């Protein structure tokens, strides 16, 4: 079997959504049985929870929080549903959360491709949703995000199936999205080695974090997120001059006052001769979230090529894992 590259995984991204729609098995749980939902996961396995939470936040009747740590929050108890995501099934932080959730009597659901979490879930008779193997974790967002959206929709009595189907159809022909990614990359071509800063509104915070993670892992570049309106109360004072920064503005357009803040910031940054790419305001529905994720994932790959970075390797992350294993 040949290696799945980022380019292959992105060109076949629609397959991940369709695979989930075909294989999803209802969990049978309702939000009324719980006081809160906690989603646990890290890196490429955790970002799906952050995006799903924000996509469903206006429709979900109880709090949903995402944790990327070794511990669950102190309030986790028998009335907490804990959803744990680990593509490898061996993420040590997620395994620690599993053990704590079990000791606290939390209801659990897991998601993995294999590994210790899957084995433990089978022993403890806990539902575990399968993800296809052969990918790097950050390539599998279509699997994890689609599954989590279906899970949360089922819990809250909503339906996202039609939106996911239309999203998969949209991604089937991704030529225009790749063209947009090329346009963004070309804008920053001469400054591709500068850091990226994504300025977003709250609806797109998790999508912005996803892009930063992709730039960091794939292109080996610095990338950060600031969120409006909060950043207008602090970060904006740092924009006194031109920065060695590639700015991306990502605003849903859902709040008229926040829209004005983006308008002012865009003018300020361009007046100082900063390079700025601003996504059109077009809401934050599920299809739009996937669309922007797809465009920016391609930007991270094109950036890695320009920076001559090996986007398939994460050598420092592997060194860290080796170090942690050596001191267990």
C-alpha positions as CSV (number, residue, x, y, z in Angstrom):
1,X,0.0,0.0,0.0
2,X,1.4,3.4,-1.0
3,X,1.8,6.2,1.5
4,X,-1.1,8.6,1.8
5,X,0.2,12.1,1.3
6,X,-1.5,15.3,2.3
7,X,-2.3,16.0,-1.3
8,X,-4.0,12.6,-1.7
9,X,-5.9,13.0,1.5
10,X,-7.2,16.4,0.6
11,X,-8.2,15.4,-3.0
12,X,-10.1,12.6,-1.4
13,X,-11.4,14.5,1.6
14,X,-15.0,13.9,0.5
15,X,-14.5,10.2,1.0
16,X,-13.9,10.7,4.7
17,X,-17.3,12.4,5.1
18,X,-19.1,9.8,3.0
19,X,-17.4,7.0,4.9
20,X,-18.7,8.4,8.2
21,X,-22.2,8.9,6.8
22,X,-22.2,5.3,5.6
23,X,-20.8,3.8,8.8
24,X,-22.1,6.0,11.6
25,X,-24.0,3.9,14.2
26,X,-26.4,5.9,16.5
27,X,-25.2,6.0,20.2
28,X,-28.8,6.3,21.5
29,X,-28.0,8.9,24.1
30,X,-29.8,12.2,24.8
31,X,-28.5,15.4,26.2
32,X,-31.3,15.4,28.9
33,X,-29.4,12.5,30.6
34,X,-26.3,14.7,31.2
35,X,-25.3,18.1,32.8
36,X,-22.5,18.6,30.4
37,X,-20.4,17.1,27.6
38,X,-16.6,17.0,27.7
39,X,-14.6,16.3,24.5
40,X,-11.0,15.2,25.1
41,X,-8.3,15.0,22.4
42,X,-5.0,16.6,21.3
43,X,-3.5,17.9,18.0
44,X,-5.1,16.5,14.9
45,X,-7.3,14.3,17.1
46,X,-8.5,17.1,19.2
47,X,-9.3,19.9,16.7
48,X,-12.4,18.2,15.5
49,X,-14.0,18.6,18.9
50,X,-13.2,22.3,19.0
51,X,-14.8,22.9,15.6
52,X,-17.8,20.7,16.3
53,X,-18.4,22.5,19.6
54,X,-18.6,25.9,17.9
55,X,-20.6,24.6,15.0
56,X,-23.3,23.3,17.4
57,X,-23.0,25.8,20.2
58,X,-26.2,27.8,19.3
59,X,-28.3,24.6,19.1
60,X,-26.9,22.6,22.0
61,X,-28.9,22.6,25.3
62,X,-26.1,21.9,27.7
63,X,-22.5,23.0,28.0
64,X,-19.9,21.4,25.8
65,X,-16.2,21.9,26.6
66,X,-13.0,20.6,24.9
67,X,-9.9,19.7,26.9
68,X,-6.4,18.9,25.6
69,X,-4.7,17.9,28.8
70,X,-4.0,15.0,31.1
71,X,-6.9,15.8,33.4
72,X,-10.7,16.3,33.2
73,X,-12.3,19.3,34.8
74,X,-13.2,19.0,38.5
75,X,-16.9,19.0,37.7
76,X,-16.8,15.8,35.7
77,X,-19.0,13.1,37.3
78,X,-21.6,10.5,36.5
79,X,-23.7,13.2,34.8
80,X,-20.9,14.0,32.4
81,X,-20.6,12.5,28.9
82,X,-16.9,12.3,28.0
83,X,-16.1,11.8,24.3
84,X,-12.4,10.9,23.8
85,X,-10.6,11.1,20.4
86,X,-7.2,9.7,19.6
87,X,-6.4,8.6,16.1
88,X,-3.6,6.3,17.1
89,X,-5.5,5.2,20.3
90,X,-2.2,5.7,22.2
91,X,-2.1,9.4,23.0
92,X,-0.9,9.5,26.6
93,X,-2.9,12.5,27.7
94,X,-6.1,11.0,26.3
95,X,-5.4,7.7,28.0
96,X,-5.0,9.6,31.2
97,X,-8.4,11.3,30.7
98,X,-9.9,7.8,30.0
99,X,-8.7,6.5,33.3
100,X,-10.0,9.5,35.2
101,X,-13.4,9.4,33.4
102,X,-13.7,5.7,34.3
103,X,-12.8,6.4,38.0
104,X,-15.3,9.2,38.2
105,X,-18.1,7.1,36.7
106,X,-18.5,9.3,33.6
107,X,-20.4,8.0,30.6
108,X,-17.9,7.6,27.8
109,X,-17.7,7.3,24.0
110,X,-14.4,6.9,22.2
111,X,-13.1,7.4,18.7
112,X,-9.8,5.8,17.4
113,X,-8.3,3.8,14.5
114,X,-6.7,1.3,16.8
115,X,-4.5,1.2,19.9
116,X,-4.9,1.1,23.7
117,X,-8.0,3.2,23.9
118,X,-9.9,0.9,21.5
119,X,-8.7,-2.1,23.4
120,X,-9.7,-0.6,26.8
121,X,-13.1,0.5,25.4
122,X,-13.8,-3.0,24.2
123,X,-12.9,-4.4,27.6
124,X,-15.1,-1.9,29.4
125,X,-17.9,-2.2,26.8
126,X,-17.8,1.4,25.9
127,X,-18.8,2.5,22.4
128,X,-15.8,3.2,20.2
129,X,-16.2,4.8,16.7
130,X,-13.7,3.5,14.2
131,X,-11.6,5.7,11.9
132,X,-9.9,4.2,8.8
133,X,-6.1,3.6,9.3
134,X,-3.2,4.6,7.0
135,X,-3.3,8.4,7.6
136,X,-1.4,10.8,9.8
137,X,-3.7,12.2,12.5
138,X,-3.9,15.7,11.0
139,X,-5.2,14.2,7.8
140,X,-8.3,12.7,9.3
141,X,-10.3,15.7,10.3
142,X,-13.1,14.6,7.9
143,X,-13.6,11.5,9.9
144,X,-13.5,13.0,13.4
145,X,-15.4,16.2,12.7
146,X,-18.2,14.5,10.8
147,X,-18.5,11.8,13.5
148,X,-18.6,14.4,16.3
149,X,-21.2,16.5,14.4
150,X,-23.4,13.5,14.1
151,X,-22.9,12.6,17.8
152,X,-23.7,16.1,19.0
153,X,-26.7,16.4,16.6
154,X,-28.1,13.1,17.8
155,X,-27.6,14.1,21.5
156,X,-29.5,17.4,20.9
157,X,-32.2,16.1,18.5
158,X,-30.8,18.0,15.5
159,X,-30.0,16.7,12.0
160,X,-26.8,17.5,10.2
161,X,-26.9,14.6,7.7
162,X,-28.1,16.7,4.8
163,X,-25.4,19.4,5.4
164,X,-22.7,16.8,5.5
165,X,-24.0,15.2,2.3
166,X,-23.9,18.6,0.5
167,X,-20.5,19.2,1.9
168,X,-19.1,16.0,0.6
169,X,-20.6,16.8,-2.8
170,X,-19.0,20.2,-2.8
171,X,-15.6,18.7,-2.0
172,X,-15.9,16.1,-4.7
173,X,-14.8,18.8,-7.2
174,X,-12.3,20.9,-5.2
175,X,-10.7,22.7,-8.1
176,X,-12.0,26.1,-7.2
177,X,-11.0,25.7,-3.6
178,X,-7.4,24.8,-4.7
179,X,-7.4,27.9,-6.9
180,X,-8.4,30.0,-3.9
181,X,-5.6,28.4,-1.9
182,X,-3.1,29.2,-4.7
183,X,-4.3,32.8,-4.7
184,X,-3.7,33.1,-0.9
185,X,-0.3,31.5,-1.2
186,X,0.7,33.7,-4.1
187,X,-0.2,36.8,-2.1
188,X,2.2,35.7,0.7
189,X,4.8,34.1,-1.7
190,X,7.6,36.6,-1.0
191,X,6.9,36.6,2.7
192,X,6.1,32.9,3.2
193,X,8.8,32.6,5.8
194,X,7.1,35.2,8.0
195,X,4.8,34.1,10.7
196,X,1.0,33.9,10.1
197,X,-1.6,35.5,12.3
198,X,-5.2,34.7,11.8
199,X,-7.6,37.3,13.1
200,X,-11.1,35.7,13.5
201,X,-14.4,36.1,15.2
202,X,-15.5,33.5,17.8
203,X,-17.4,31.4,15.3
204,X,-14.2,30.7,13.4
205,X,-11.8,30.4,16.3
206,X,-11.4,26.6,16.0
207,X,-11.0,26.8,12.2
208,X,-8.3,29.4,12.7
209,X,-6.5,27.2,15.2
210,X,-6.7,24.3,12.7
211,X,-4.9,26.4,10.1
212,X,-2.2,27.4,12.6
213,X,-1.7,23.8,13.5
214,X,-1.3,22.9,9.8
215,X,1.2,25.7,9.2
216,X,3.1,24.6,12.3
217,X,3.2,20.9,11.4
218,X,3.3,20.9,7.7
219,X,5.3,24.1,6.8
220,X,7.3,24.3,10.1
221,X,6.3,27.9,10.5
222,X,5.0,30.0,13.4
223,X,1.3,30.8,13.4
224,X,-1.0,32.3,15.9
225,X,-4.7,33.2,16.4
226,X,-6.3,36.4,17.8
227,X,-10.0,36.7,18.3
228,X,-12.3,39.7,17.9
229,X,-13.8,41.5,19.6
230,X,-11.4,40.6,22.5
231,X,-8.2,41.4,20.5
232,X,-9.5,44.9,19.9
233,X,-9.1,45.6,23.6
234,X,-5.4,44.7,23.6
235,X,-3.6,43.3,20.6
236,X,-4.7,46.1,18.3
237,X,-2.3,48.5,20.2
238,X,0.6,46.5,18.8
239,X,-0.2,47.5,15.2
240,X,1.7,50.7,15.3
241,X,3.8,49.8,12.2
242,X,4.4,47.2,9.6
243,X,5.0,43.7,11.0
244,X,6.8,40.7,9.5
245,X,3.5,38.9,9.5
246,X,1.1,37.4,7.0
247,X,-2.4,38.4,8.2
248,X,-5.5,36.4,7.4
249,X,-8.9,37.8,8.4
250,X,-11.6,35.3,9.0
251,X,-15.0,36.7,9.9
252,X,-18.4,34.9,9.7
253,X,-20.3,38.2,9.4
254,X,-22.7,37.0,12.0
255,X,-22.4,40.1,14.3
256,X,-22.8,43.6,12.9
257,X,-20.6,45.3,15.5
258,X,-17.8,42.7,15.0
259,X,-18.1,43.4,11.3
260,X,-17.2,47.0,11.9
261,X,-14.2,46.0,14.0
262,X,-12.9,43.9,11.1
263,X,-13.5,46.8,8.7
264,X,-11.4,49.1,11.0
265,X,-8.7,46.5,11.5
266,X,-8.3,45.7,7.8
267,X,-7.9,49.4,7.1
268,X,-5.4,49.9,9.9
269,X,-3.2,46.9,8.8
270,X,-3.3,47.9,5.1
271,X,-2.5,51.5,5.9
272,X,0.7,50.3,7.6
273,X,1.5,48.3,4.4
274,X,0.9,44.9,6.0
275,X,0.0,42.0,3.8
276,X,-3.6,41.0,4.5
277,X,-5.9,38.4,3.0
278,X,-9.6,38.7,4.0
279,X,-12.1,35.9,3.5
280,X,-15.5,37.1,2.3
281,X,-18.2,37.1,5.1
282,X,-20.5,34.2,4.3
283,X,-21.8,32.8,7.6
284,X,-20.5,29.8,9.6
285,X,-22.6,26.9,8.5
286,X,-21.1,23.4,8.3
287,X,-20.4,23.5,4.6
288,X,-18.7,26.9,4.9
289,X,-16.5,25.6,7.8
290,X,-15.4,22.6,5.7
291,X,-14.8,24.9,2.7
292,X,-12.5,27.2,4.6
293,X,-10.7,24.3,6.3
294,X,-10.1,22.8,2.9
295,X,-8.7,26.0,1.4
296,X,-6.4,26.6,4.3
297,X,-5.2,23.0,4.5
298,X,-4.1,23.4,0.9
299,X,-2.4,26.7,1.8
300,X,-0.4,24.9,4.4
301,X,0.8,22.4,1.9
302,X,1.7,25.0,-0.7
303,X,3.5,26.9,2.0
304,X,5.5,23.8,3.0
305,X,6.6,23.4,-0.6
306,X,7.7,27.0,-0.9
307,X,9.6,26.7,2.4
308,X,11.1,23.4,1.3
309,X,9.7,21.7,4.4
310,X,8.9,18.0,4.6
311,X,5.2,18.1,5.4
312,X,5.1,14.4,6.0
313,X,7.6,14.4,8.9
314,X,7.3,15.8,12.4
315,X,10.8,15.0,13.7
316,X,10.7,17.2,16.8
317,X,7.3,15.8,17.9
318,X,8.8,12.3,17.6
319,X,11.9,13.4,19.6
320,X,9.6,14.6,22.3
321,X,7.6,11.4,22.4
322,X,10.8,9.5,22.6
323,X,12.0,11.6,25.5
324,X,8.7,11.2,27.4
325,X,8.8,7.4,26.8
326,X,12.3,7.3,28.2
327,X,11.3,8.8,31.6
328,X,8.1,6.8,32.2
